[in-house]
Amino acid sequence: MPRYLFKAKSSSGEITSGFRIGLNPGAVAQELSAAGMLPLKIESAEEPENAPKKAFWLGLKPTVKSNELVVFSLQMASLTKAGISVVKAVNTLAESSKNEYFAEVLKDVASHLESGMDIASSLGRHPRVFSELYVALIHVGENTGRLDSAFRQIASYLELERETRQSIQAATRYPTFVMVAISIAIVILNTFVIPAFATVFAKYGADLPWQTQVILAVSDFFVRFWPLLLLAGIGIVWGWLSYLKTPAGRLRWHGMKIQIPIIGSIFERIYLSRFCHTFAMVSRAGVPLNQGLKIVAKAIGSDYFAQRIDGMRQGIERGESVTATARQAKLFSPVVLQMMAVGEETGTMDELLEQAAAFYEEEVSYALKGMTDALEPVLIIGIAGLVLIMALGVFLPLWDLNSVAN
């Protein structure tokens, strides 16, 4: 459903603004009225019409990289702390941005700031660039007079996320390279090498061992039907990607992903670390628990975890404690549940959640190293097996044919 930016007056006369999801502006107005607020302004929070529509190579949509958001947040923290107005700071960064799309987005943000809109609402008009977590933290920082701290906090979070992704990429780079190389080698062998040997074997008309017959049959099938195999592969990939675009497909895949041997536990710890960090941030910022969990569910990046976190939110709205709802979600280890319980009792939930996040990050670091160490012998055995099959299936018959020729 579409997102709407609203401005409303509470029963105490205070002007508030934020975001609501609804079928149309009328439905959002009814929700605000039911909550005891008088709607003053409701407008779409989707990308503005003047946002750049230019796409990059292969028709990909323009994007803003995480490191660009990190730099922007750090620069905004420094500029606002120095006493420079938010409008001037955003305009300055828009002029210096090398990303044309990001520059246009910042110009749109600055124009709405000049028209009287607050910084959080202006950023929230671009959900493809600024997530709901980003907007919520900036909203709290603006209302509490600590906007520079909010920008610095979100920059630290984005930097941590970027480092996690880089660690995963570094750990999977070598196995991916080896698998791609093996796949290319198999295609070349089946297409060019083995058919050449098949011609030699047919010329001599000698009896071939069953290993060689299997290799020749596979190569012949590959050469004859490679267009169908290519189409089938493309169809399977397209069908799988289309299925993942559906809510049911994403939920099923995200649940399956954490059950994959070796790497499933790594994904699980990454999501748990992300939950602890994000929940600690919104708790420290003073966001209400139910709204904070709603933000965390969208920021965690897994529909499977989001479903269970939403269950926690519903439990809290029923009056249950955070620890009780976390235990019912069956996502956390006993150690983390104990830390949550202590934090809830002492009012230091954010500090203990940060410690839990550090605990999960350390486990992810060790797990990534262990995954690399575990996959290396598996890949070596796979390559050795490929070489052995080629030796038994191709070179042994050649030696026999050489003896016959002599």
C-alpha positions as YAML, in Angstrom:
chain: A
units: angstrom
residues:
- id: 1
  name: MET
  ca: [0.00, 0.00, 0.00]
- id: 2
  name: PRO
  ca: [1.17, 3.59, -0.60]
- id: 3
  name: ARG
  ca: [2.81, 5.71, 2.08]
- id: 4
  name: TYR
  ca: [1.45, 9.13, 3.03]
- id: 5
  name: LEU
  ca: [3.11, 12.01, 4.80]
- id: 6
  name: PHE
  ca: [0.76, 13.71, 7.27]
- id: 7
  name: LYS
  ca: [0.73, 16.76, 9.49]
- id: 8
  name: ALA
  ca: [-1.86, 16.80, 12.26]
- id: 9
  name: LYS
  ca: [-2.79, 18.61, 15.47]
- id: 10
  name: SER
  ca: [-3.12, 16.56, 18.65]
- id: 11
  name: SER
  ca: [-5.77, 17.12, 21.32]
- id: 12
  name: SER
  ca: [-3.23, 19.20, 23.29]
- id: 13
  name: GLY
  ca: [-2.66, 21.48, 20.31]
- id: 14
  name: GLU
  ca: [0.76, 20.09, 19.42]
- id: 15
  name: ILE
  ca: [1.59, 19.84, 15.71]
- id: 16
  name: THR
  ca: [2.99, 16.45, 14.74]
- id: 17
  name: SER
  ca: [4.05, 14.93, 11.44]
- id: 18
  name: GLY
  ca: [4.94, 11.46, 10.27]
- id: 19
  name: PHE
  ca: [4.04, 8.66, 7.91]
- id: 20
  name: ARG
  ca: [1.03, 6.42, 7.58]
- id: 21
  name: ILE
  ca: [0.27, 3.53, 5.22]
- id: 22
  name: GLY
  ca: [-3.23, 3.45, 3.78]
- id: 23
  name: LEU
  ca: [-5.33, 2.78, 0.70]
- id: 24
  name: ASN
  ca: [-5.89, 6.50, 0.10]
- id: 25
  name: PRO
  ca: [-5.63, 9.86, 1.90]
- id: 26
  name: GLY
  ca: [-9.18, 9.46, 3.21]
- id: 27
  name: ALA
  ca: [-8.30, 6.22, 4.98]
- id: 28
  name: VAL
  ca: [-5.27, 7.90, 6.55]
- id: 29
  name: ALA
  ca: [-7.44, 10.81, 7.70]
- id: 30
  name: GLN
  ca: [-9.85, 8.37, 9.36]
- id: 31
  name: GLU
  ca: [-6.99, 6.68, 11.20]
- id: 32
  name: LEU
  ca: [-5.68, 10.02, 12.45]
- id: 33
  name: SER
  ca: [-9.14, 11.10, 13.60]
- id: 34
  name: ALA
  ca: [-9.61, 7.79, 15.41]
- id: 35
  name: ALA
  ca: [-6.30, 8.44, 17.20]
- id: 36
  name: GLY
  ca: [-7.60, 11.81, 18.45]
- id: 37
  name: MET
  ca: [-5.70, 13.98, 15.96]
- id: 38
  name: LEU
  ca: [-6.97, 16.62, 13.56]
- id: 39
  name: PRO
  ca: [-5.49, 16.09, 10.06]
- id: 40
  name: LEU
  ca: [-4.01, 19.27, 8.61]
- id: 41
  name: LYS
  ca: [-2.15, 17.96, 5.59]
- id: 42
  name: ILE
  ca: [-1.87, 14.56, 3.89]
- id: 43
  name: GLU
  ca: [0.22, 13.97, 0.78]
- id: 44
  name: SER
  ca: [1.89, 11.07, -0.97]
- id: 45
  name: ALA
  ca: [5.31, 10.10, 0.36]
- id: 46
  name: GLU
  ca: [6.38, 8.34, -2.82]
- id: 47
  name: GLU
  ca: [9.22, 9.57, -5.03]
- id: 48
  name: PRO
  ca: [8.45, 13.10, -6.30]
- id: 49
  name: GLU
  ca: [7.65, 13.60, -9.96]
- id: 50
  name: ASN
  ca: [10.77, 15.69, -10.52]
- id: 51
  name: ALA
  ca: [13.05, 12.90, -9.31]
- id: 52
  name: PRO
  ca: [15.40, 11.75, -12.05]
- id: 53
  name: LYS
  ca: [13.99, 8.92, -14.08]
- id: 54
  name: LYS
  ca: [17.21, 8.28, -15.99]
- id: 55
  name: ALA
  ca: [18.37, 4.69, -15.70]
- id: 56
  name: PHE
  ca: [21.84, 3.33, -15.85]
- id: 57
  name: TRP
  ca: [23.25, 0.65, -18.15]
- id: 58
  name: LEU
  ca: [20.95, -2.33, -18.82]
- id: 59
  name: GLY
  ca: [17.96, -0.31, -17.64]
- id: 60
  name: LEU
  ca: [18.84, -0.48, -13.94]
- id: 61
  name: LYS
  ca: [17.31, 2.18, -11.72]
- id: 62
  name: PRO
  ca: [19.66, 4.84, -10.36]
- id: 63
  name: THR
  ca: [20.72, 4.15, -6.79]
- id: 64
  name: VAL
  ca: [22.61, 5.69, -3.91]
- id: 65
  name: LYS
  ca: [25.41, 3.54, -2.54]
- id: 66
  name: SER
  ca: [25.75, 2.89, 1.17]
- id: 67
  name: ASN
  ca: [29.12, 4.65, 1.37]
- id: 68
  name: GLU
  ca: [27.53, 7.76, -0.17]
- id: 69
  name: LEU
  ca: [24.87, 7.72, 2.54]
- id: 70
  name: VAL
  ca: [27.57, 7.28, 5.20]
- id: 71
  name: VAL
  ca: [29.53, 10.28, 3.90]
- id: 72
  name: PHE
  ca: [26.35, 12.36, 3.60]
- id: 73
  name: SER
  ca: [25.33, 11.54, 7.18]
- id: 74
  name: LEU
  ca: [28.78, 12.34, 8.59]
- id: 75
  name: GLN
  ca: [28.91, 15.62, 6.68]
- id: 76
  name: MET
  ca: [25.42, 16.57, 7.87]
- id: 77
  name: ALA
  ca: [26.47, 15.79, 11.45]
- id: 78
  name: SER
  ca: [29.50, 18.06, 11.16]
- id: 79
  name: LEU
  ca: [27.63, 20.90, 9.42]
- id: 80
  name: THR
  ca: [24.68, 20.93, 11.82]
- id: 81
  name: LYS
  ca: [27.00, 20.75, 14.83]
- id: 82
  name: ALA
  ca: [28.87, 23.77, 13.46]
- id: 83
  name: GLY
  ca: [25.61, 25.74, 13.52]
- id: 84
  name: ILE
  ca: [24.97, 25.81, 9.77]
- id: 85
  name: SER
  ca: [21.29, 25.72, 8.84]
- id: 86
  name: VAL
  ca: [19.92, 22.43, 7.58]
- id: 87
  name: VAL
  ca: [18.76, 23.99, 4.29]
- id: 88
  name: LYS
  ca: [22.19, 25.42, 3.53]
- id: 89
  name: ALA
  ca: [23.90, 22.18, 4.53]
- id: 90
  name: VAL
  ca: [21.69, 20.05, 2.23]
- id: 91
  name: ASN
  ca: [22.12, 22.49, -0.67]
- id: 92
  name: THR
  ca: [25.89, 22.47, -0.21]
- id: 93
  name: LEU
  ca: [26.05, 18.68, -0.23]
- id: 94
  name: ALA
  ca: [23.73, 18.50, -3.25]
- id: 95
  name: GLU
  ca: [26.10, 20.72, -5.23]
- id: 96
  name: SER
  ca: [29.14, 18.66, -4.26]
- id: 97
  name: SER
  ca: [27.59, 15.23, -4.87]
- id: 98
  name: LYS
  ca: [29.04, 13.32, -7.83]
- id: 99
  name: ASN
  ca: [25.95, 11.09, -7.99]
- id: 100
  name: GLU
  ca: [23.49, 12.94, -10.23]
- id: 101
  name: TYR
  ca: [20.49, 11.06, -8.85]
- id: 102
  name: PHE
  ca: [21.50, 11.71, -5.23]
- id: 103
  name: ALA
  ca: [22.09, 15.39, -6.04]
- id: 104
  name: GLU
  ca: [18.54, 15.70, -7.45]
- id: 105
  name: VAL
  ca: [17.12, 13.99, -4.38]
- id: 106
  name: LEU
  ca: [18.97, 16.38, -2.05]
- id: 107
  name: LYS
  ca: [17.79, 19.38, -4.09]
- id: 108
  name: ASP
  ca: [14.21, 18.17, -3.69]
- id: 109
  name: VAL
  ca: [14.77, 17.75, 0.06]
- id: 110
  name: ALA
  ca: [16.18, 21.29, 0.28]
- id: 111
  name: SER
  ca: [13.24, 22.76, -1.65]
- id: 112
  name: HIS
  ca: [10.75, 21.20, 0.76]
- id: 113
  name: LEU
  ca: [12.79, 22.39, 3.72]
- id: 114
  name: GLU
  ca: [12.57, 25.92, 2.35]
- id: 115
  name: SER
  ca: [8.78, 25.54, 2.07]
- id: 116
  name: GLY
  ca: [8.57, 24.84, 5.83]
- id: 117
  name: MET
  ca: [8.64, 21.03, 5.95]
- id: 118
  name: ASP
  ca: [10.78, 19.41, 8.63]
- id: 119
  name: ILE
  ca: [13.93, 17.46, 7.72]
- id: 120
  name: ALA
  ca: [12.52, 14.01, 8.55]
- id: 121
  name: SER
  ca: [9.43, 14.51, 6.39]
- id: 122
  name: SER
  ca: [11.54, 15.88, 3.54]
- id: 123
  name: LEU
  ca: [13.85, 12.86, 3.66]
- id: 124
  name: GLY
  ca: [10.86, 10.52, 3.94]
- id: 125
  name: ARG
  ca: [9.66, 11.61, 0.50]
- id: 126
  name: HIS
  ca: [12.45, 9.42, -0.93]
- id: 127
  name: PRO
  ca: [12.01, 5.94, 0.60]
- id: 128
  name: ARG
  ca: [14.32, 4.40, -2.03]
- id: 129
  name: VAL
  ca: [17.20, 6.45, -0.60]
- id: 130
  name: PHE
  ca: [16.32, 7.04, 3.05]
- id: 131
  name: SER
  ca: [14.84, 4.06, 4.87]
- id: 132
  name: GLU
  ca: [12.12, 4.31, 7.48]
- id: 133
  name: LEU
  ca: [14.76, 3.70, 10.16]
- id: 134
  name: TYR
  ca: [16.81, 6.62, 8.83]
- id: 135
  name: VAL
  ca: [13.79, 8.93, 8.81]
- id: 136
  name: ALA
  ca: [12.63, 7.86, 12.28]
- id: 137
  name: LEU
  ca: [16.02, 8.53, 13.90]
- id: 138
  name: ILE
  ca: [16.31, 11.91, 12.20]
- id: 139
  name: HIS
  ca: [12.77, 12.75, 13.32]
- id: 140
  name: VAL
  ca: [13.63, 12.00, 16.95]
- id: 141
  name: GLY
  ca: [16.93, 13.87, 16.71]
- id: 142
  name: GLU
  ca: [15.20, 16.92, 15.27]
- id: 143
  name: ASN
  ca: [12.54, 16.97, 17.98]
- id: 144
  name: THR
  ca: [15.09, 16.56, 20.79]
- id: 145
  name: GLY
  ca: [17.56, 19.10, 19.45]
- id: 146
  name: ARG
  ca: [20.24, 16.46, 18.82]
- id: 147
  name: LEU
  ca: [20.15, 16.33, 15.03]
- id: 148
  name: ASP
  ca: [23.94, 16.08, 14.74]
- id: 149
  name: SER
  ca: [23.99, 13.05, 17.06]
- id: 150
  name: ALA
  ca: [21.19, 11.40, 15.06]
- id: 151
  name: PHE
  ca: [23.12, 11.82, 11.80]
- id: 152
  name: ARG
  ca: [26.30, 10.48, 13.41]
- id: 153
  name: GLN
  ca: [24.43, 7.53, 14.89]
- id: 154
  name: ILE
  ca: [22.85, 6.53, 11.57]
- id: 155
  name: ALA
  ca: [26.26, 6.93, 9.88]
- id: 156
  name: SER
  ca: [27.81, 4.47, 12.35]
- id: 157
  name: TYR
  ca: [24.99, 2.01, 11.72]
- id: 158
  name: LEU
  ca: [25.33, 2.26, 7.92]
- id: 159
  name: GLU
  ca: [29.10, 1.87, 8.15]
- id: 160
  name: LEU
  ca: [28.69, -1.26, 10.25]
- id: 161
  name: GLU
  ca: [26.24, -2.68, 7.70]
- id: 162
  name: ARG
  ca: [28.68, -1.91, 4.89]
- id: 163
  name: GLU
  ca: [31.53, -3.66, 6.72]
- id: 164
  name: THR
  ca: [29.35, -6.73, 7.26]
- id: 165
  name: ARG
  ca: [28.51, -6.94, 3.56]
- id: 166
  name: GLN
  ca: [32.16, -6.53, 2.64]
- id: 167
  name: SER
  ca: [33.13, -9.34, 5.03]
- id: 168
  name: ILE
  ca: [30.58, -11.65, 3.41]
- id: 169
  name: GLN
  ca: [31.78, -10.72, -0.08]
- id: 170
  name: ALA
  ca: [35.41, -11.33, 0.91]
- id: 171
  name: ALA
  ca: [34.55, -14.72, 2.39]
- id: 172
  name: THR
  ca: [32.56, -15.85, -0.66]
- id: 173
  name: ARG
  ca: [34.83, -14.38, -3.35]
- id: 174
  name: TYR
  ca: [37.21, -17.35, -3.55]
- id: 175
  name: PRO
  ca: [34.52, -20.10, -3.56]
- id: 176
  name: THR
  ca: [32.50, -18.17, -6.15]
- id: 177
  name: PHE
  ca: [35.52, -17.74, -8.40]
- id: 178
  name: VAL
  ca: [36.37, -21.45, -8.18]
- id: 179
  name: MET
  ca: [32.78, -22.53, -8.91]
- id: 180
  name: VAL
  ca: [32.56, -20.21, -11.92]
- id: 181
  name: ALA
  ca: [35.92, -21.51, -13.21]
- id: 182
  name: ILE
  ca: [34.78, -25.13, -12.80]
- id: 183
  name: SER
  ca: [31.51, -24.40, -14.60]
- id: 184
  name: ILE
  ca: [33.34, -22.78, -17.52]
- id: 185
  name: ALA
  ca: [35.78, -25.70, -17.68]
- id: 186
  name: ILE
  ca: [32.93, -28.24, -17.79]
- id: 187
  name: VAL
  ca: [31.24, -26.34, -20.63]
- id: 188
  name: ILE
  ca: [34.48, -26.17, -22.64]
- id: 189
  name: LEU
  ca: [35.21, -29.87, -22.06]
- id: 190
  name: ASN
  ca: [31.73, -30.98, -23.10]
- id: 191
  name: THR
  ca: [31.61, -28.68, -26.12]
- id: 192
  name: PHE
  ca: [35.09, -28.90, -27.64]
- id: 193
  name: VAL
  ca: [37.45, -31.36, -25.93]
- id: 194
  name: ILE
  ca: [35.39, -34.51, -25.47]
- id: 195
  name: PRO
  ca: [33.85, -34.43, -29.00]
- id: 196
  name: ALA
  ca: [37.41, -34.37, -30.40]
- id: 197
  name: PHE
  ca: [38.28, -37.49, -28.40]
- id: 198
  name: ALA
  ca: [35.00, -39.09, -29.52]
- id: 199
  name: THR
  ca: [36.17, -38.77, -33.15]
- id: 200
  name: VAL
  ca: [39.42, -40.57, -32.31]
- id: 201
  name: PHE
  ca: [37.63, -43.37, -30.46]
- id: 202
  name: ALA
  ca: [35.16, -43.86, -33.33]
- id: 203
  name: LYS
  ca: [38.01, -44.07, -35.84]
- id: 204
  name: TYR
  ca: [39.63, -47.02, -34.07]
- id: 205
  name: GLY
  ca: [36.35, -48.73, -33.21]
- id: 206
  name: ALA
  ca: [37.74, -50.10, -29.95]
- id: 207
  name: ASP
  ca: [35.64, -51.19, -26.98]
- id: 208
  name: LEU
  ca: [35.41, -48.36, -24.48]
- id: 209
  name: PRO
  ca: [35.06, -48.65, -20.69]
- id: 210
  name: TRP
  ca: [31.77, -47.62, -19.16]
- id: 211
  name: GLN
  ca: [33.29, -44.43, -17.68]
- id: 212
  name: THR
  ca: [34.20, -43.24, -21.17]
- id: 213
  name: GLN
  ca: [30.80, -44.18, -22.55]
- id: 214
  name: VAL
  ca: [29.08, -42.11, -19.85]
- id: 215
  name: ILE
  ca: [31.30, -39.08, -20.55]
- id: 216
  name: LEU
  ca: [30.70, -39.34, -24.30]
- id: 217
  name: ALA
  ca: [26.94, -39.69, -23.80]
- id: 218
  name: VAL
  ca: [26.82, -36.62, -21.55]
- id: 219
  name: SER
  ca: [28.92, -34.61, -24.02]
- id: 220
  name: ASP
  ca: [26.74, -35.71, -26.95]
- id: 221
  name: PHE
  ca: [23.58, -34.74, -25.07]
- id: 222
  name: PHE
  ca: [25.11, -31.36, -24.20]
- id: 223
  name: VAL
  ca: [26.16, -30.65, -27.79]
- id: 224
  name: ARG
  ca: [22.82, -31.71, -29.27]
- id: 225
  name: PHE
  ca: [20.51, -29.99, -26.83]
- id: 226
  name: TRP
  ca: [22.50, -27.02, -25.51]
- id: 227
  name: PRO
  ca: [19.90, -24.48, -26.78]
- id: 228
  name: LEU
  ca: [17.17, -26.28, -24.81]
- id: 229
  name: LEU
  ca: [19.43, -26.53, -21.76]
- id: 230
  name: LEU
  ca: [20.18, -22.80, -21.99]
- id: 231
  name: LEU
  ca: [16.50, -21.92, -22.30]
- id: 232
  name: ALA
  ca: [15.64, -24.23, -19.42]
- id: 233
  name: GLY
  ca: [18.31, -22.61, -17.25]
- id: 234
  name: ILE
  ca: [17.06, -19.12, -18.09]
- id: 235
  name: GLY
  ca: [13.49, -20.22, -17.42]
- id: 236
  name: ILE
  ca: [14.38, -21.70, -14.04]
- id: 237
  name: VAL
  ca: [16.26, -18.56, -12.99]
- id: 238
  name: TRP
  ca: [13.47, -16.27, -14.21]
- id: 239
  name: GLY
  ca: [10.81, -18.36, -12.49]
- id: 240
  name: TRP
  ca: [12.75, -18.42, -9.24]
- id: 241
  name: LEU
  ca: [13.35, -14.65, -9.27]
- id: 242
  name: SER
  ca: [9.67, -14.04, -10.07]
- id: 243
  name: TYR
  ca: [8.67, -16.29, -7.17]
- id: 244
  name: LEU
  ca: [10.98, -14.37, -4.84]
- id: 245
  name: LYS
  ca: [9.20, -11.13, -5.76]
- id: 246
  name: THR
  ca: [5.97, -12.46, -4.23]
- id: 247
  name: PRO
  ca: [5.41, -12.07, -0.46]
- id: 248
  name: ALA
  ca: [4.96, -15.83, 0.00]
- id: 249
  name: GLY
  ca: [8.10, -16.56, -2.02]
- id: 250
  name: ARG
  ca: [10.25, -14.11, -0.04]
- id: 251
  name: LEU
  ca: [8.95, -15.44, 3.26]
- id: 252
  name: ARG
  ca: [9.63, -19.05, 2.27]
- id: 253
  name: TRP
  ca: [13.12, -18.29, 0.92]
- id: 254
  name: HIS
  ca: [14.13, -16.21, 3.94]
- id: 255
  name: GLY
  ca: [13.02, -19.07, 6.19]
- id: 256
  name: MET
  ca: [14.95, -21.61, 4.10]
- id: 257
  name: LYS
  ca: [18.07, -19.44, 3.91]
- id: 258
  name: ILE
  ca: [18.88, -19.74, 7.60]
- id: 259
  name: GLN
  ca: [18.61, -23.55, 7.35]
- id: 260
  name: ILE
  ca: [21.24, -23.95, 4.60]
- id: 261
  name: PRO
  ca: [24.21, -25.98, 5.89]
- id: 262
  name: ILE
  ca: [27.33, -23.98, 6.82]
- id: 263
  name: ILE
  ca: [26.05, -20.57, 5.68]
- id: 264
  name: GLY
  ca: [22.55, -20.68, 7.20]
- id: 265
  name: SER
  ca: [23.77, -20.02, 10.73]
- id: 266
  name: ILE
  ca: [25.83, -17.08, 9.46]
- id: 267
  name: PHE
  ca: [22.75, -15.43, 7.93]
- id: 268
  name: GLU
  ca: [20.83, -16.04, 11.15]
- id: 269
  name: ARG
  ca: [23.50, -14.34, 13.28]
- id: 270
  name: ILE
  ca: [23.72, -11.43, 10.86]
- id: 271
  name: TYR
  ca: [19.97, -10.84, 11.14]
- id: 272
  name: LEU
  ca: [20.09, -11.14, 14.93]
- id: 273
  name: SER
  ca: [22.99, -8.70, 15.12]
- id: 274
  name: ARG
  ca: [21.08, -6.30, 12.89]
- id: 275
  name: PHE
  ca: [18.02, -6.62, 15.12]
- id: 276
  name: CYS
  ca: [19.99, -5.90, 18.29]
- id: 277
  name: HIS
  ca: [21.74, -2.88, 16.76]
- id: 278
  name: THR
  ca: [18.57, -1.42, 15.24]
- id: 279
  name: PHE
  ca: [16.42, -2.03, 18.31]
- id: 280
  name: ALA
  ca: [19.12, -0.49, 20.52]
- id: 281
  name: MET
  ca: [19.18, 2.60, 18.29]
- id: 282
  name: VAL
  ca: [15.43, 3.19, 18.30]
- id: 283
  name: SER
  ca: [15.27, 2.49, 22.05]
- id: 284
  name: ARG
  ca: [18.08, 4.96, 22.77]
- id: 285
  name: ALA
  ca: [16.39, 7.53, 20.53]
- id: 286
  name: GLY
  ca: [13.20, 7.31, 22.56]
- id: 287
  name: VAL
  ca: [10.98, 5.78, 19.88]
- id: 288
  name: PRO
  ca: [7.97, 3.95, 21.44]
- id: 289
  name: LEU
  ca: [8.44, 0.17, 21.59]
- id: 290
  name: ASN
  ca: [5.61, -0.77, 19.25]
- id: 291
  name: GLN
  ca: [6.65, 1.79, 16.63]
- id: 292
  name: GLY
  ca: [10.32, 0.87, 17.14]
- id: 293
  name: LEU
  ca: [9.68, -2.82, 16.49]
- id: 294
  name: LYS
  ca: [7.71, -1.92, 13.37]
- id: 295
  name: ILE
  ca: [10.73, 0.02, 12.10]
- id: 296
  name: VAL
  ca: [13.12, -2.78, 13.06]
- id: 297
  name: ALA
  ca: [11.01, -5.36, 11.21]
- id: 298
  name: LYS
  ca: [11.38, -3.37, 7.98]
- id: 299
  name: ALA
  ca: [15.09, -2.64, 8.48]
- id: 300
  name: ILE
  ca: [16.24, -6.17, 9.28]
- id: 301
  name: GLY
  ca: [16.09, -7.39, 5.66]
- id: 302
  name: SER
  ca: [14.32, -10.72, 6.22]
- id: 303
  name: ASP
  ca: [10.58, -11.35, 5.88]
- id: 304
  name: TYR
  ca: [10.94, -14.43, 8.11]
- id: 305
  name: PHE
  ca: [12.40, -12.39, 10.97]
- id: 306
  name: ALA
  ca: [10.08, -9.48, 10.24]
- id: 307
  name: GLN
  ca: [7.06, -11.77, 10.72]
- id: 308
  name: ARG
  ca: [8.27, -12.84, 14.16]
- id: 309
  name: ILE
  ca: [9.28, -9.33, 15.16]
- id: 310
  name: ASP
  ca: [5.79, -8.19, 14.20]
- id: 311
  name: GLY
  ca: [4.51, -10.89, 16.55]
- id: 312
  name: MET
  ca: [6.64, -9.32, 19.29]
- id: 313
  name: ARG
  ca: [5.09, -5.93, 18.53]
- id: 314
  name: GLN
  ca: [1.59, -7.36, 18.80]
- id: 315
  name: GLY
  ca: [2.50, -8.98, 22.12]
- id: 316
  name: ILE
  ca: [3.78, -5.67, 23.50]
- id: 317
  name: GLU
  ca: [0.58, -3.94, 22.39]
- id: 318
  name: ARG
  ca: [-1.31, -6.58, 24.40]
- id: 319
  name: GLY
  ca: [0.69, -5.58, 27.47]
- id: 320
  name: GLU
  ca: [3.35, -8.30, 27.52]
- id: 321
  name: SER
  ca: [6.99, -7.57, 28.32]
- id: 322
  name: VAL
  ca: [9.74, -7.38, 25.71]
- id: 323
  name: THR
  ca: [11.48, -10.42, 27.14]
- id: 324
  name: ALA
  ca: [8.30, -12.51, 27.10]
- id: 325
  name: THR
  ca: [7.54, -11.64, 23.49]
- id: 326
  name: ALA
  ca: [11.17, -12.27, 22.49]
- id: 327
  name: ARG
  ca: [11.03, -15.70, 24.11]
- id: 328
  name: GLN
  ca: [7.82, -16.52, 22.22]
- id: 329
  name: ALA
  ca: [9.44, -15.46, 18.93]
- id: 330
  name: LYS
  ca: [12.05, -18.26, 19.35]
- id: 331
  name: LEU
  ca: [14.74, -16.24, 17.62]
- id: 332
  name: PHE
  ca: [17.23, -15.50, 20.36]
- id: 333
  name: SER
  ca: [19.72, -17.55, 22.35]
- id: 334
  name: PRO
  ca: [19.26, -17.90, 26.14]
- id: 335
  name: VAL
  ca: [22.17, -15.52, 26.73]
- id: 336
  name: VAL
  ca: [20.53, -12.74, 24.73]
- id: 337
  name: LEU
  ca: [17.16, -13.37, 26.38]
- id: 338
  name: GLN
  ca: [18.83, -13.03, 29.77]
- id: 339
  name: MET
  ca: [20.45, -9.75, 28.70]
- id: 340
  name: MET
  ca: [17.07, -8.49, 27.52]
- id: 341
  name: ALA
  ca: [15.50, -9.39, 30.85]
- id: 342
  name: VAL
  ca: [18.20, -7.57, 32.79]
- id: 343
  name: GLY
  ca: [18.02, -4.55, 30.49]
- id: 344
  name: GLU
  ca: [14.25, -4.37, 30.84]
- id: 345
  name: GLU
  ca: [14.51, -4.50, 34.63]
- id: 346
  name: THR
  ca: [17.29, -1.91, 34.90]
- id: 347
  name: GLY
  ca: [16.24, 0.38, 32.06]
- id: 348
  name: THR
  ca: [19.48, -0.26, 30.14]
- id: 349
  name: MET
  ca: [17.97, -2.20, 27.26]
- id: 350
  name: ASP
  ca: [19.89, -0.25, 24.61]
- id: 351
  name: GLU
  ca: [23.30, -0.86, 26.23]
- id: 352
  name: LEU
  ca: [22.74, -4.57, 26.70]
- id: 353
  name: LEU
  ca: [21.37, -4.95, 23.18]
- id: 354
  name: GLU
  ca: [24.53, -3.31, 21.84]
- id: 355
  name: GLN
  ca: [26.54, -5.89, 23.80]
- id: 356
  name: ALA
  ca: [24.40, -8.66, 22.34]
- id: 357
  name: ALA
  ca: [24.97, -7.24, 18.86]
- id: 358
  name: ALA
  ca: [28.73, -7.23, 19.47]
- id: 359
  name: PHE
  ca: [28.45, -10.86, 20.62]
- id: 360
  name: TYR
  ca: [26.68, -11.85, 17.39]
- id: 361
  name: GLU
  ca: [29.15, -9.87, 15.26]
- id: 362
  name: GLU
  ca: [32.05, -11.73, 16.81]
- id: 363
  name: GLU
  ca: [30.32, -15.03, 16.09]
- id: 364
  name: VAL
  ca: [29.73, -13.95, 12.48]
- id: 365
  name: SER
  ca: [33.41, -13.08, 12.09]
- id: 366
  name: TYR
  ca: [34.51, -16.51, 13.36]
- id: 367
  name: ALA
  ca: [31.81, -18.25, 11.30]
- id: 368
  name: LEU
  ca: [32.90, -16.54, 8.08]
- id: 369
  name: LYS
  ca: [36.49, -17.61, 8.67]
- id: 370
  name: GLY
  ca: [35.33, -21.14, 9.46]
- id: 371
  name: MET
  ca: [33.18, -21.20, 6.31]
- id: 372
  name: THR
  ca: [36.17, -20.29, 4.16]
- id: 373
  name: ASP
  ca: [38.32, -22.94, 5.85]
- id: 374
  name: ALA
  ca: [35.57, -25.54, 5.41]
- id: 375
  name: LEU
  ca: [34.85, -24.79, 1.76]
- id: 376
  name: GLU
  ca: [38.47, -24.84, 0.59]
- id: 377
  name: PRO
  ca: [38.97, -28.63, 1.03]
- id: 378
  name: VAL
  ca: [35.52, -29.27, -0.47]
- id: 379
  name: LEU
  ca: [36.44, -27.27, -3.58]
- id: 380
  name: ILE
  ca: [39.83, -28.98, -3.83]
- id: 381
  name: ILE
  ca: [38.16, -32.39, -3.64]
- id: 382
  name: GLY
  ca: [35.68, -31.31, -6.33]
- id: 383
  name: ILE
  ca: [38.44, -30.21, -8.68]
- id: 384
  name: ALA
  ca: [40.39, -33.39, -8.00]
- id: 385
  name: GLY
  ca: [37.26, -35.44, -8.73]
- id: 386
  name: LEU
  ca: [36.79, -33.64, -12.06]
- id: 387
  name: VAL
  ca: [40.39, -34.35, -13.03]
- id: 388
  name: LEU
  ca: [40.05, -37.99, -11.96]
- id: 389
  name: ILE
  ca: [36.91, -38.47, -14.07]
- id: 390
  name: MET
  ca: [38.66, -37.00, -17.10]
- id: 391
  name: ALA
  ca: [41.71, -39.24, -16.54]
- id: 392
  name: LEU
  ca: [39.66, -42.42, -16.17]
- id: 393
  name: GLY
  ca: [37.19, -41.61, -18.93]
- id: 394
  name: VAL
  ca: [39.49, -40.14, -21.59]
- id: 395
  name: PHE
  ca: [43.16, -40.83, -21.09]
- id: 396
  name: LEU
  ca: [42.95, -44.54, -20.12]
- id: 397
  name: PRO
  ca: [41.20, -45.45, -23.42]
- id: 398
  name: LEU
  ca: [43.85, -43.44, -25.28]
- id: 399
  name: TRP
  ca: [46.59, -45.51, -23.66]
- id: 400
  name: ASP
  ca: [44.75, -48.70, -24.66]
- id: 401
  name: LEU
  ca: [44.40, -47.44, -28.23]
- id: 402
  name: ASN
  ca: [48.11, -46.65, -28.32]
- id: 403
  name: SER
  ca: [48.88, -50.24, -27.30]
- id: 404
  name: VAL
  ca: [46.56, -51.56, -30.02]
- id: 405
  name: ALA
  ca: [48.18, -49.32, -32.63]
- id: 406
  name: ASN
  ca: [51.65, -50.50, -31.64]
...
